[in-house]
Amino acid sequence: MYRFRTSSGSAKLNLPRIKKKALNSWTAIQDTYFSTKDTFERHKVVFTVSTSVATA
């Protein structure tokens, strides 16, 4: 089993810090997803034409 150590060396979990890091990570994932989705939607015609030319 893994132990999470604080600066004092104890095996206590710092749950508020872990929760904050998890929330920040989830927010970053969502931001990346929506940014990528928006890019693809804005360039939908370009991707469609490029794919058609590439397969022809």
mmCIF entry with sequence, helices, sheets and N, C-alpha, C, O atoms, coordinates in Angstrom:
data_MODEL
# 
_entry.id   MODEL 
# 
_entity.id                         1 
_entity.type                       polymer 
_entity.pdbx_number_of_molecules   1 
# 
_entity_poly.entity_id                      1 
_entity_poly.type                           'polypeptide(L)' 
_entity_poly.nstd_linkage                   no 
_entity_poly.nstd_monomer                   no 
_entity_poly.pdbx_seq_one_letter_code       MYRFRTSSGSAKLNLPRIKKKALNSWTAIQDTYFSTKDTFERHKVVFTVSTSVATA 
_entity_poly.pdbx_seq_one_letter_code_can   MYRFRTSSGSAKLNLPRIKKKALNSWTAIQDTYFSTKDTFERHKVVFTVSTSVATA 
_entity_poly.pdbx_strand_id                 A 
# 
loop_
_entity_poly_seq.entity_id 
_entity_poly_seq.num 
_entity_poly_seq.mon_id 
_entity_poly_seq.hetero 
1 1  MET n 
1 2  TYR n 
1 3  ARG n 
1 4  PHE n 
1 5  ARG n 
1 6  THR n 
1 7  SER n 
1 8  SER n 
1 9  GLY n 
1 10 SER n 
1 11 ALA n 
1 12 LYS n 
1 13 LEU n 
1 14 ASN n 
1 15 LEU n 
1 16 PRO n 
1 17 ARG n 
1 18 ILE n 
1 19 LYS n 
1 20 LYS n 
1 21 LYS n 
1 22 ALA n 
1 23 LEU n 
1 24 ASN n 
1 25 SER n 
1 26 TRP n 
1 27 THR n 
1 28 ALA n 
1 29 ILE n 
1 30 GLN n 
1 31 ASP n 
1 32 THR n 
1 33 TYR n 
1 34 PHE n 
1 35 SER n 
1 36 THR n 
1 37 LYS n 
1 38 ASP n 
1 39 THR n 
1 40 PHE n 
1 41 GLU n 
1 42 ARG n 
1 43 HIS n 
1 44 LYS n 
1 45 VAL n 
1 46 VAL n 
1 47 PHE n 
1 48 THR n 
1 49 VAL n 
1 50 SER n 
1 51 THR n 
1 52 SER n 
1 53 VAL n 
1 54 ALA n 
1 55 THR n 
1 56 ALA n 
# 
_struct_asym.id          A 
_struct_asym.entity_id   1 
# 
loop_
_struct_conf.conf_type_id 
_struct_conf.id 
_struct_conf.pdbx_PDB_helix_id 
_struct_conf.beg_label_comp_id 
_struct_conf.beg_label_asym_id 
_struct_conf.beg_label_seq_id 
_struct_conf.pdbx_beg_PDB_ins_code 
_struct_conf.end_label_comp_id 
_struct_conf.end_label_asym_id 
_struct_conf.end_label_seq_id 
_struct_conf.pdbx_end_PDB_ins_code 
_struct_conf.beg_auth_comp_id 
_struct_conf.beg_auth_asym_id 
_struct_conf.beg_auth_seq_id 
_struct_conf.end_auth_comp_id 
_struct_conf.end_auth_asym_id 
_struct_conf.end_auth_seq_id 
_struct_conf.pdbx_PDB_helix_class 
_struct_conf.details 
_struct_conf.pdbx_PDB_helix_length 
HELX_P HELX_P1 AA1 LEU A 15 ? ARG A 42 ? LEU A 15 ARG A 42 1 ? 28 
HELX_P HELX_P2 AA2 LYS A 44 ? THR A 55 ? LYS A 44 THR A 55 1 ? 12 
# 
_struct_conf_type.id          HELX_P 
_struct_conf_type.criteria    ? 
_struct_conf_type.reference   ? 
# 
loop_
_atom_site.group_PDB 
_atom_site.id 
_atom_site.type_symbol 
_atom_site.label_atom_id 
_atom_site.label_alt_id 
_atom_site.label_comp_id 
_atom_site.label_asym_id 
_atom_site.label_entity_id 
_atom_site.label_seq_id 
_atom_site.pdbx_PDB_ins_code 
_atom_site.Cartn_x 
_atom_site.Cartn_y 
_atom_site.Cartn_z 
_atom_site.occupancy 
_atom_site.B_iso_or_equiv 
_atom_site.pdbx_formal_charge 
_atom_site.auth_seq_id 
_atom_site.auth_comp_id 
_atom_site.auth_asym_id 
_atom_site.auth_atom_id 
_atom_site.pdbx_PDB_model_num 
ATOM 1   N N  . MET A 1 1  ? 0.849   -1.183 0.000   1.00 0.00 ? 1  MET A N  1 
ATOM 2   C CA . MET A 1 1  ? 0.000   0.000  0.000   1.00 0.00 ? 1  MET A CA 1 
ATOM 3   C C  . MET A 1 1  ? 0.889   1.239  0.000   1.00 0.00 ? 1  MET A C  1 
ATOM 4   O O  . MET A 1 1  ? 1.920   1.283  0.671   1.00 0.00 ? 1  MET A O  1 
ATOM 5   N N  . TYR A 1 2  ? 0.479   2.218  -0.748  1.00 0.00 ? 2  TYR A N  1 
ATOM 6   C CA . TYR A 1 2  ? 1.241   3.456  -0.840  1.00 0.00 ? 2  TYR A CA 1 
ATOM 7   C C  . TYR A 1 2  ? 0.931   4.358  0.344   1.00 0.00 ? 2  TYR A C  1 
ATOM 8   O O  . TYR A 1 2  ? -0.196  4.403  0.836   1.00 0.00 ? 2  TYR A O  1 
ATOM 9   N N  . ARG A 1 3  ? 1.940   5.065  0.782   1.00 0.00 ? 3  ARG A N  1 
ATOM 10  C CA . ARG A 1 3  ? 1.752   6.019  1.869   1.00 0.00 ? 3  ARG A CA 1 
ATOM 11  C C  . ARG A 1 3  ? 1.980   7.420  1.331   1.00 0.00 ? 3  ARG A C  1 
ATOM 12  O O  . ARG A 1 3  ? 2.947   7.679  0.613   1.00 0.00 ? 3  ARG A O  1 
ATOM 13  N N  . PHE A 1 4  ? 1.092   8.300  1.683   1.00 0.00 ? 4  PHE A N  1 
ATOM 14  C CA . PHE A 1 4  ? 1.243   9.699  1.320   1.00 0.00 ? 4  PHE A CA 1 
ATOM 15  C C  . PHE A 1 4  ? 1.901   10.409 2.486   1.00 0.00 ? 4  PHE A C  1 
ATOM 16  O O  . PHE A 1 4  ? 1.402   10.355 3.610   1.00 0.00 ? 4  PHE A O  1 
ATOM 17  N N  . ARG A 1 5  ? 2.998   11.062 2.233   1.00 0.00 ? 5  ARG A N  1 
ATOM 18  C CA . ARG A 1 5  ? 3.733   11.701 3.318   1.00 0.00 ? 5  ARG A CA 1 
ATOM 19  C C  . ARG A 1 5  ? 3.622   13.225 3.222   1.00 0.00 ? 5  ARG A C  1 
ATOM 20  O O  . ARG A 1 5  ? 3.680   13.807 2.139   1.00 0.00 ? 5  ARG A O  1 
ATOM 21  N N  . THR A 1 6  ? 3.464   13.828 4.353   1.00 0.00 ? 6  THR A N  1 
ATOM 22  C CA . THR A 1 6  ? 3.478   15.291 4.423   1.00 0.00 ? 6  THR A CA 1 
ATOM 23  C C  . THR A 1 6  ? 4.884   15.724 4.790   1.00 0.00 ? 6  THR A C  1 
ATOM 24  O O  . THR A 1 6  ? 5.766   14.883 4.966   1.00 0.00 ? 6  THR A O  1 
ATOM 25  N N  . SER A 1 7  ? 5.100   16.994 4.904   1.00 0.00 ? 7  SER A N  1 
ATOM 26  C CA . SER A 1 7  ? 6.442   17.500 5.226   1.00 0.00 ? 7  SER A CA 1 
ATOM 27  C C  . SER A 1 7  ? 6.910   17.042 6.602   1.00 0.00 ? 7  SER A C  1 
ATOM 28  O O  . SER A 1 7  ? 8.113   16.989 6.858   1.00 0.00 ? 7  SER A O  1 
ATOM 29  N N  . SER A 1 8  ? 5.979   16.712 7.486   1.00 0.00 ? 8  SER A N  1 
ATOM 30  C CA . SER A 1 8  ? 6.370   16.251 8.822   1.00 0.00 ? 8  SER A CA 1 
ATOM 31  C C  . SER A 1 8  ? 6.743   14.770 8.808   1.00 0.00 ? 8  SER A C  1 
ATOM 32  O O  . SER A 1 8  ? 7.269   14.266 9.801   1.00 0.00 ? 8  SER A O  1 
ATOM 33  N N  . GLY A 1 9  ? 6.485   14.067 7.718   1.00 0.00 ? 9  GLY A N  1 
ATOM 34  C CA . GLY A 1 9  ? 6.856   12.671 7.607   1.00 0.00 ? 9  GLY A CA 1 
ATOM 35  C C  . GLY A 1 9  ? 5.778   11.718 8.087   1.00 0.00 ? 9  GLY A C  1 
ATOM 36  O O  . GLY A 1 9  ? 5.983   10.505 8.052   1.00 0.00 ? 9  GLY A O  1 
ATOM 37  N N  . SER A 1 10 ? 4.650   12.216 8.530   1.00 0.00 ? 10 SER A N  1 
ATOM 38  C CA . SER A 1 10 ? 3.588   11.332 8.999   1.00 0.00 ? 10 SER A CA 1 
ATOM 39  C C  . SER A 1 10 ? 2.837   10.739 7.803   1.00 0.00 ? 10 SER A C  1 
ATOM 40  O O  . SER A 1 10 ? 2.975   11.213 6.675   1.00 0.00 ? 10 SER A O  1 
ATOM 41  N N  . ALA A 1 11 ? 2.056   9.718  8.061   1.00 0.00 ? 11 ALA A N  1 
ATOM 42  C CA . ALA A 1 11 ? 1.338   9.032  6.994   1.00 0.00 ? 11 ALA A CA 1 
ATOM 43  C C  . ALA A 1 11 ? -0.084  9.586  6.828   1.00 0.00 ? 11 ALA A C  1 
ATOM 44  O O  . ALA A 1 11 ? -0.933  8.921  6.235   1.00 0.00 ? 11 ALA A O  1 
ATOM 45  N N  . LYS A 1 12 ? -0.349  10.776 7.336   1.00 0.00 ? 12 LYS A N  1 
ATOM 46  C CA . LYS A 1 12 ? -1.679  11.374 7.201   1.00 0.00 ? 12 LYS A CA 1 
ATOM 47  C C  . LYS A 1 12 ? -1.926  11.813 5.764   1.00 0.00 ? 12 LYS A C  1 
ATOM 48  O O  . LYS A 1 12 ? -1.004  12.224 5.060   1.00 0.00 ? 12 LYS A O  1 
ATOM 49  N N  . LEU A 1 13 ? -3.166  11.721 5.344   1.00 0.00 ? 13 LEU A N  1 
ATOM 50  C CA . LEU A 1 13 ? -3.539  12.223 4.018   1.00 0.00 ? 13 LEU A CA 1 
ATOM 51  C C  . LEU A 1 13 ? -4.001  13.665 4.146   1.00 0.00 ? 13 LEU A C  1 
ATOM 52  O O  . LEU A 1 13 ? -4.745  14.016 5.062   1.00 0.00 ? 13 LEU A O  1 
ATOM 53  N N  . ASN A 1 14 ? -3.556  14.477 3.234   1.00 0.00 ? 14 ASN A N  1 
ATOM 54  C CA . ASN A 1 14 ? -3.978  15.871 3.208   1.00 0.00 ? 14 ASN A CA 1 
ATOM 55  C C  . ASN A 1 14 ? -5.120  15.954 2.195   1.00 0.00 ? 14 ASN A C  1 
ATOM 56  O O  . ASN A 1 14 ? -4.915  16.371 1.055   1.00 0.00 ? 14 ASN A O  1 
ATOM 57  N N  . LEU A 1 15 ? -6.324  15.555 2.616   1.00 0.00 ? 15 LEU A N  1 
ATOM 58  C CA . LEU A 1 15 ? -7.460  15.428 1.706   1.00 0.00 ? 15 LEU A CA 1 
ATOM 59  C C  . LEU A 1 15 ? -7.848  16.727 1.005   1.00 0.00 ? 15 LEU A C  1 
ATOM 60  O O  . LEU A 1 15 ? -8.150  16.686 -0.188  1.00 0.00 ? 15 LEU A O  1 
ATOM 61  N N  . PRO A 1 16 ? -7.858  17.865 1.673   1.00 0.00 ? 16 PRO A N  1 
ATOM 62  C CA . PRO A 1 16 ? -8.201  19.096 0.934   1.00 0.00 ? 16 PRO A CA 1 
ATOM 63  C C  . PRO A 1 16 ? -7.233  19.381 -0.221  1.00 0.00 ? 16 PRO A C  1 
ATOM 64  O O  . PRO A 1 16 ? -7.648  19.834 -1.288  1.00 0.00 ? 16 PRO A O  1 
ATOM 65  N N  . ARG A 1 17 ? -5.942  19.112 0.000   1.00 0.00 ? 17 ARG A N  1 
ATOM 66  C CA . ARG A 1 17 ? -4.951  19.343 -1.058  1.00 0.00 ? 17 ARG A CA 1 
ATOM 67  C C  . ARG A 1 17 ? -5.145  18.353 -2.210  1.00 0.00 ? 17 ARG A C  1 
ATOM 68  O O  . ARG A 1 17 ? -5.051  18.724 -3.380  1.00 0.00 ? 17 ARG A O  1 
ATOM 69  N N  . ILE A 1 18 ? -5.412  17.104 -1.871  1.00 0.00 ? 18 ILE A N  1 
ATOM 70  C CA . ILE A 1 18 ? -5.631  16.081 -2.901  1.00 0.00 ? 18 ILE A CA 1 
ATOM 71  C C  . ILE A 1 18 ? -6.897  16.405 -3.691  1.00 0.00 ? 18 ILE A C  1 
ATOM 72  O O  . ILE A 1 18 ? -6.922  16.265 -4.913  1.00 0.00 ? 18 ILE A O  1 
ATOM 73  N N  . LYS A 1 19 ? -7.942  16.836 -2.997  1.00 0.00 ? 19 LYS A N  1 
ATOM 74  C CA . LYS A 1 19 ? -9.200  17.192 -3.656  1.00 0.00 ? 19 LYS A CA 1 
ATOM 75  C C  . LYS A 1 19 ? -8.992  18.368 -4.610  1.00 0.00 ? 19 LYS A C  1 
ATOM 76  O O  . LYS A 1 19 ? -9.518  18.374 -5.723  1.00 0.00 ? 19 LYS A O  1 
ATOM 77  N N  . LYS A 1 20 ? -8.218  19.367 -4.165  1.00 0.00 ? 20 LYS A N  1 
ATOM 78  C CA . LYS A 1 20 ? -7.952  20.536 -5.001  1.00 0.00 ? 20 LYS A CA 1 
ATOM 79  C C  . LYS A 1 20 ? -7.161  20.144 -6.247  1.00 0.00 ? 20 LYS A C  1 
ATOM 80  O O  . LYS A 1 20 ? -7.453  20.619 -7.344  1.00 0.00 ? 20 LYS A O  1 
ATOM 81  N N  . LYS A 1 21 ? -6.151  19.272 -6.077  1.00 0.00 ? 21 LYS A N  1 
ATOM 82  C CA . LYS A 1 21 ? -5.352  18.835 -7.222  1.00 0.00 ? 21 LYS A CA 1 
ATOM 83  C C  . LYS A 1 21 ? -6.209  18.037 -8.212  1.00 0.00 ? 21 LYS A C  1 
ATOM 84  O O  . LYS A 1 21 ? -6.076  18.196 -9.425  1.00 0.00 ? 21 LYS A O  1 
ATOM 85  N N  . ALA A 1 22 ? -7.085  17.182 -7.686  1.00 0.00 ? 22 ALA A N  1 
ATOM 86  C CA . ALA A 1 22 ? -7.965  16.392 -8.546  1.00 0.00 ? 22 ALA A CA 1 
ATOM 87  C C  . ALA A 1 22 ? -8.921  17.304 -9.315  1.00 0.00 ? 22 ALA A C  1 
ATOM 88  O O  . ALA A 1 22 ? -9.153  17.097 -10.506 1.00 0.00 ? 22 ALA A O  1 
ATOM 89  N N  . LEU A 1 23 ? -9.465  18.296 -8.647  1.00 0.00 ? 23 LEU A N  1 
ATOM 90  C CA . LEU A 1 23 ? -10.382 19.234 -9.297  1.00 0.00 ? 23 LEU A CA 1 
ATOM 91  C C  . LEU A 1 23 ? -9.661  20.036 -10.373 1.00 0.00 ? 23 LEU A C  1 
ATOM 92  O O  . LEU A 1 23 ? -10.201 20.240 -11.460 1.00 0.00 ? 23 LEU A O  1 
ATOM 93  N N  . ASN A 1 24 ? -8.435  20.497 -10.076 1.00 0.00 ? 24 ASN A N  1 
ATOM 94  C CA . ASN A 1 24 ? -7.661  21.234 -11.069 1.00 0.00 ? 24 ASN A CA 1 
ATOM 95  C C  . ASN A 1 24 ? -7.335  20.365 -12.284 1.00 0.00 ? 24 ASN A C  1 
ATOM 96  O O  . ASN A 1 24 ? -7.370  20.839 -13.420 1.00 0.00 ? 24 ASN A O  1 
ATOM 97  N N  . SER A 1 25 ? -7.019  19.097 -12.040 1.00 0.00 ? 25 SER A N  1 
ATOM 98  C CA . SER A 1 25 ? -6.727  18.184 -13.138 1.00 0.00 ? 25 SER A CA 1 
ATOM 99  C C  . SER A 1 25 ? -7.966  17.968 -13.996 1.00 0.00 ? 25 SER A C  1 
ATOM 100 O O  . SER A 1 25 ? -7.886  17.993 -15.224 1.00 0.00 ? 25 SER A O  1 
ATOM 101 N N  . TRP A 1 26 ? -9.106  17.755 -13.356 1.00 0.00 ? 26 TRP A N  1 
ATOM 102 C CA . TRP A 1 26 ? -10.352 17.525 -14.093 1.00 0.00 ? 26 TRP A CA 1 
ATOM 103 C C  . TRP A 1 26 ? -10.723 18.767 -14.909 1.00 0.00 ? 26 TRP A C  1 
ATOM 104 O O  . TRP A 1 26 ? -11.179 18.643 -16.046 1.00 0.00 ? 26 TRP A O  1 
ATOM 105 N N  . THR A 1 27 ? -10.533 19.942 -14.351 1.00 0.00 ? 27 THR A N  1 
ATOM 106 C CA . THR A 1 27 ? -10.817 21.187 -15.062 1.00 0.00 ? 27 THR A CA 1 
ATOM 107 C C  . THR A 1 27 ? -9.903  21.330 -16.279 1.00 0.00 ? 27 THR A C  1 
ATOM 108 O O  . THR A 1 27 ? -10.353 21.758 -17.341 1.00 0.00 ? 27 THR A O  1 
ATOM 109 N N  . ALA A 1 28 ? -8.636  20.978 -16.134 1.00 0.00 ? 28 ALA A N  1 
ATOM 110 C CA . ALA A 1 28 ? -7.695  21.049 -17.259 1.00 0.00 ? 28 ALA A CA 1 
ATOM 111 C C  . ALA A 1 28 ? -8.096  20.082 -18.369 1.00 0.00 ? 28 ALA A C  1 
ATOM 112 O O  . ALA A 1 28 ? -7.994  20.416 -19.549 1.00 0.00 ? 28 ALA A O  1 
ATOM 113 N N  . ILE A 1 29 ? -8.550  18.888 -17.999 1.00 0.00 ? 29 ILE A N  1 
ATOM 114 C CA . ILE A 1 29 ? -9.002  17.904 -18.994 1.00 0.00 ? 29 ILE A CA 1 
ATOM 115 C C  . ILE A 1 29 ? -10.220 18.438 -19.736 1.00 0.00 ? 29 ILE A C  1 
ATOM 116 O O  . ILE A 1 29 ? -10.297 18.337 -20.960 1.00 0.00 ? 29 ILE A O  1 
ATOM 117 N N  . GLN A 1 30 ? -11.165 19.000 -19.004 1.00 0.00 ? 30 GLN A N  1 
ATOM 118 C CA . GLN A 1 30 ? -12.363 19.556 -19.642 1.00 0.00 ? 30 GLN A CA 1 
ATOM 119 C C  . GLN A 1 30 ? -12.001 20.711 -20.578 1.00 0.00 ? 30 GLN A C  1 
ATOM 120 O O  . GLN A 1 30 ? -12.533 20.795 -21.685 1.00 0.00 ? 30 GLN A O  1 
ATOM 121 N N  . ASP A 1 31 ? -11.109 21.594 -20.149 1.00 0.00 ? 31 ASP A N  1 
ATOM 122 C CA . ASP A 1 31 ? -10.695 22.718 -20.984 1.00 0.00 ? 31 ASP A CA 1 
ATOM 123 C C  . ASP A 1 31 ? -10.055 22.230 -22.281 1.00 0.00 ? 31 ASP A C  1 
ATOM 124 O O  . ASP A 1 31 ? -10.330 22.765 -23.355 1.00 0.00 ? 31 ASP A O  1 
ATOM 125 N N  . THR A 1 32 ? -9.203  21.218 -22.176 1.00 0.00 ? 32 THR A N  1 
ATOM 126 C CA . THR A 1 32 ? -8.549  20.667 -23.358 1.00 0.00 ? 32 THR A CA 1 
ATOM 127 C C  . THR A 1 32 ? -9.575  20.042 -24.296 1.00 0.00 ? 32 THR A C  1 
ATOM 128 O O  . THR A 1 32 ? -9.515  20.242 -25.509 1.00 0.00 ? 32 THR A O  1 
ATOM 129 N N  . TYR A 1 33 ? -10.511 19.291 -23.739 1.00 0.00 ? 33 TYR A N  1 
ATOM 130 C CA . TYR A 1 33 ? -11.546 18.643 -24.552 1.00 0.00 ? 33 TYR A CA 1 
ATOM 131 C C  . TYR A 1 33 ? -12.372 19.678 -25.313 1.00 0.00 ? 33 TYR A C  1 
ATOM 132 O O  . TYR A 1 33 ? -12.552 19.565 -26.526 1.00 0.00 ? 33 TYR A O  1 
ATOM 133 N N  . PHE A 1 34 ? -12.870 20.678 -24.604 1.00 0.00 ? 34 PHE A N  1 
ATOM 134 C CA . PHE A 1 34 ? -13.719 21.673 -25.253 1.00 0.00 ? 34 PHE A CA 1 
ATOM 135 C C  . PHE A 1 34 ? -12.947 22.518 -26.261 1.00 0.00 ? 34 PHE A C  1 
ATOM 136 O O  . PHE A 1 34 ? -13.496 22.895 -27.296 1.00 0.00 ? 34 PHE A O  1 
ATOM 137 N N  . SER A 1 35 ? -11.700 22.816 -25.977 1.00 0.00 ? 35 SER A N  1 
ATOM 138 C CA . SER A 1 35 ? -10.869 23.568 -26.913 1.00 0.00 ? 35 SER A CA 1 
ATOM 139 C C  . SER A 1 35 ? -10.660 22.767 -28.205 1.00 0.00 ? 35 SER A C  1 
ATOM 140 O O  . SER A 1 35 ? -10.782 23.308 -29.304 1.00 0.00 ? 35 SER A O  1 
ATOM 141 N N  . THR A 1 36 ? -10.348 21.488 -28.063 1.00 0.00 ? 36 THR A N  1 
ATOM 142 C CA . THR A 1 36 ? -10.162 20.626 -29.228 1.00 0.00 ? 36 THR A CA 1 
ATOM 143 C C  . THR A 1 36 ? -11.460 20.489 -30.011 1.00 0.00 ? 36 THR A C  1 
ATOM 144 O O  . THR A 1 36 ? -11.460 20.547 -31.241 1.00 0.00 ? 36 THR A O  1 
ATOM 145 N N  . LYS A 1 37 ? -12.558 20.307 -29.299 1.00 0.00 ? 37 LYS A N  1 
ATOM 146 C CA . LYS A 1 37 ? -13.871 20.172 -29.943 1.00 0.00 ? 37 LYS A CA 1 
ATOM 147 C C  . LYS A 1 37 ? -14.209 21.435 -30.740 1.00 0.00 ? 37 LYS A C  1 
ATOM 148 O O  . LYS A 1 37 ? -14.673 21.346 -31.877 1.00 0.00 ? 37 LYS A O  1 
ATOM 149 N N  . ASP A 1 38 ? -13.981 22.596 -30.150 1.00 0.00 ? 38 ASP A N  1 
ATOM 150 C CA . ASP A 1 38 ? -14.252 23.863 -30.838 1.00 0.00 ? 38 ASP A CA 1 
ATOM 151 C C  . ASP A 1 38 ? -13.395 24.015 -32.086 1.00 0.00 ? 38 ASP A C  1 
ATOM 152 O O  . ASP A 1 38 ? -13.876 24.473 -33.123 1.00 0.00 ? 38 ASP A O  1 
ATOM 153 N N  . THR A 1 39 ? -12.132 23.634 -31.988 1.00 0.00 ? 39 THR A N  1 
ATOM 154 C CA . THR A 1 39 ? -11.225 23.727 -33.141 1.00 0.00 ? 39 THR A CA 1 
ATOM 155 C C  . THR A 1 39 ? -11.724 22.856 -34.282 1.00 0.00 ? 39 THR A C  1 
ATOM 156 O O  . THR A 1 39 ? -11.766 23.296 -35.431 1.00 0.00 ? 39 THR A O  1 
ATOM 157 N N  . PHE A 1 40 ? -12.103 21.623 -33.971 1.00 0.00 ? 40 PHE A N  1 
ATOM 158 C CA . PHE A 1 40 ? -12.602 20.730 -35.014 1.00 0.00 ? 40 PHE A CA 1 
ATOM 159 C C  . PHE A 1 40 ? -13.906 21.253 -35.614 1.00 0.00 ? 40 PHE A C  1 
ATOM 160 O O  . PHE A 1 40 ? -14.105 21.160 -36.825 1.00 0.00 ? 40 PHE A O  1 
ATOM 161 N N  . GLU A 1 41 ? -14.786 21.796 -34.793 1.00 0.00 ? 41 GLU A N  1 
ATOM 162 C CA . GLU A 1 41 ? -16.054 22.314 -35.316 1.00 0.00 ? 41 GLU A CA 1 
ATOM 163 C C  . GLU A 1 41 ? -15.831 23.543 -36.199 1.00 0.00 ? 41 GLU A C  1 
ATOM 164 O O  . GLU A 1 41 ? -16.513 23.702 -37.212 1.00 0.00 ? 41 GLU A O  1 
ATOM 165 N N  . ARG A 1 42 ? -14.892 24.409 -35.834 1.00 0.00 ? 42 ARG A N  1 
ATOM 166 C CA . ARG A 1 42 ? -14.613 25.597 -36.633 1.00 0.00 ? 42 ARG A CA 1 
ATOM 167 C C  . ARG A 1 42 ? -13.966 25.250 -37.961 1.00 0.00 ? 42 ARG A C  1 
ATOM 168 O O  . ARG A 1 42 ? -14.157 25.965 -38.945 1.00 0.00 ? 42 ARG A O  1 
ATOM 169 N N  . HIS A 1 43 ? -13.201 24.163 -38.007 1.00 0.00 ? 43 HIS A N  1 
ATOM 170 C CA . HIS A 1 43 ? -12.477 23.787 -39.216 1.00 0.00 ? 43 HIS A CA 1 
ATOM 171 C C  . HIS A 1 43 ? -13.065 22.547 -39.876 1.00 0.00 ? 43 HIS A C  1 
ATOM 172 O O  . HIS A 1 43 ? -12.370 21.820 -40.585 1.00 0.00 ? 43 HIS A O  1 
ATOM 173 N N  . LYS A 1 44 ? -14.341 22.315 -39.639 1.00 0.00 ? 44 LYS A N  1 
ATOM 174 C CA . LYS A 1 44 ? -15.010 21.118 -40.145 1.00 0.00 ? 44 LYS A CA 1 
ATOM 175 C C  . LYS A 1 44 ? -14.928 21.025 -41.671 1.00 0.00 ? 44 LYS A C  1 
ATOM 176 O O  . LYS A 1 44 ? -14.649 19.953 -42.208 1.00 0.00 ? 44 LYS A O  1 
ATOM 177 N N  . VAL A 1 45 ? -15.162 22.115 -42.360 1.00 0.00 ? 45 VAL A N  1 
ATOM 178 C CA . VAL A 1 45 ? -15.139 22.112 -43.824 1.00 0.00 ? 45 VAL A CA 1 
ATOM 179 C C  . VAL A 1 45 ? -13.731 21.807 -44.326 1.00 0.00 ? 45 VAL A C  1 
ATOM 180 O O  . VAL A 1 45 ? -13.563 21.030 -45.266 1.00 0.00 ? 45 VAL A O  1 
ATOM 181 N N  . VAL A 1 46 ? -12.737 22.403 -43.716 1.00 0.00 ? 46 VAL A N  1 
ATOM 182 C CA . VAL A 1 46 ? -11.355 22.172 -44.131 1.00 0.00 ? 46 VAL A CA 1 
ATOM 183 C C  . VAL A 1 46 ? -10.990 20.710 -43.958 1.00 0.00 ? 46 VAL A C  1 
ATOM 184 O O  . VAL A 1 46 ? -10.375 20.118 -44.845 1.00 0.00 ? 46 VAL A O  1 
ATOM 185 N N  . PHE A 1 47 ? -11.362 20.111 -42.817 1.00 0.00 ? 47 PHE A N  1 
ATOM 186 C CA . PHE A 1 47 ? -11.052 18.706 -42.590 1.00 0.00 ? 47 PHE A CA 1 
ATOM 187 C C  . PHE A 1 47 ? -11.807 17.813 -43.568 1.00 0.00 ? 47 PHE A C  1 
ATOM 188 O O  . PHE A 1 47 ? -11.258 16.819 -44.042 1.00 0.00 ? 47 PHE A O  1 
ATOM 189 N N  . THR A 1 48 ? -13.052 18.151 -43.876 1.00 0.00 ? 48 THR A N  1 
ATOM 190 C CA . THR A 1 48 ? -13.845 17.356 -44.801 1.00 0.00 ? 48 THR A CA 1 
ATOM 191 C C  . THR A 1 48 ? -13.230 17.395 -46.190 1.00 0.00 ? 48 THR A C  1 
ATOM 192 O O  . THR A 1 48 ? -13.084 16.352 -46.828 1.00 0.00 ? 48 THR A O  1 
ATOM 193 N N  . VAL A 1 49 ? -12.867 18.575 -46.668 1.00 0.00 ? 49 VAL A N  1 
ATOM 194 C CA . VAL A 1 49 ? -12.260 18.721 -47.999 1.00 0.00 ? 49 VAL A CA 1 
ATOM 195 C C  . VAL A 1 49 ? -10.909 18.018 -48.039 1.00 0.00 ? 49 VAL A C  1 
ATOM 196 O O  . VAL A 1 49 ? -10.600 17.323 -49.007 1.00 0.00 ? 49 VAL A O  1 
ATOM 197 N N  . SER A 1 50 ? -10.107 18.192 -47.000 1.00 0.00 ? 50 SER A N  1 
ATOM 198 C CA . SER A 1 50 ? -8.795  17.553 -46.945 1.00 0.00 ? 50 SER A CA 1 
ATOM 199 C C  . SER A 1 50 ? -8.910  16.041 -47.001 1.00 0.00 ? 50 SER A C  1 
ATOM 200 O O  . SER A 1 50 ? -8.142  15.377 -47.697 1.00 0.00 ? 50 SER A O  1 
ATOM 201 N N  . THR A 1 51 ? -9.875  15.498 -46.263 1.00 0.00 ? 51 THR A N  1 
ATOM 202 C CA . THR A 1 51 ? -10.083 14.049 -46.260 1.00 0.00 ? 51 THR A CA 1 
ATOM 203 C C  . THR A 1 51 ? -10.541 13.568 -47.619 1.00 0.00 ? 51 THR A C  1 
ATOM 204 O O  . THR A 1 51 ? -10.101 12.514 -48.079 1.00 0.00 ? 51 THR A O  1 
ATOM 205 N N  . SER A 1 52 ? -11.420 14.321 -48.276 1.00 0.00 ? 52 SER A N  1 
ATOM 206 C CA . SER A 1 52 ? -11.910 13.946 -49.605 1.00 0.00 ? 52 SER A CA 1 
ATOM 207 C C  . SER A 1 52 ? -10.783 13.960 -50.624 1.00 0.00 ? 52 SER A C  1 
ATOM 208 O O  . SER A 1 52 ? -10.694 13.064 -51.464 1.00 0.00 ? 52 SER A O  1 
ATOM 209 N N  . VAL A 1 53 ? -9.934  14.955 -50.559 1.00 0.00 ? 53 VAL A N  1 
ATOM 210 C CA . VAL A 1 53 ? -8.801  15.050 -51.490 1.00 0.00 ? 53 VAL A CA 1 
ATOM 211 C C  . VAL A 1 53 ? -7.808  13.931 -51.221 1.00 0.00 ? 53 VAL A C  1 
ATOM 212 O O  . VAL A 1 53 ? -7.261  13.348 -52.157 1.00 0.00 ? 53 VAL A O  1 
ATOM 213 N N  . ALA A 1 54 ? -7.573  13.629 -49.959 1.00 0.00 ? 54 ALA A N  1 
ATOM 214 C CA . ALA A 1 54 ? -6.603  12.588 -49.597 1.00 0.00 ? 54 ALA A CA 1 
ATOM 215 C C  . ALA A 1 54 ? -7.066  11.191 -50.027 1.00 0.00 ? 54 ALA A C  1 
ATOM 216 O O  . ALA A 1 54 ? -6.241  10.349 -50.381 1.00 0.00 ? 54 ALA A O  1 
ATOM 217 N N  . THR A 1 55 ? -8.359  10.945 -49.999 1.00 0.00 ? 55 THR A N  1 
ATOM 218 C CA . THR A 1 55 ? -8.857  9.618  -50.378 1.00 0.00 ? 55 THR A CA 1 
ATOM 219 C C  . THR A 1 55 ? -9.047  9.474  -51.873 1.00 0.00 ? 55 THR A C  1 
ATOM 220 O O  . THR A 1 55 ? -9.165  8.356  -52.376 1.00 0.00 ? 55 THR A O  1 
ATOM 221 N N  . ALA A 1 56 ? -9.078  10.593 -52.600 1.00 0.00 ? 56 ALA A N  1 
ATOM 222 C CA . ALA A 1 56 ? -9.296  10.539 -54.058 1.00 0.00 ? 56 ALA A CA 1 
ATOM 223 C C  . ALA A 1 56 ? -8.049  10.171 -54.818 1.00 0.00 ? 56 ALA A C  1 
ATOM 224 O O  . ALA A 1 56 ? -8.076  10.087 -56.046 1.00 0.00 ? 56 ALA A O  1 
# 
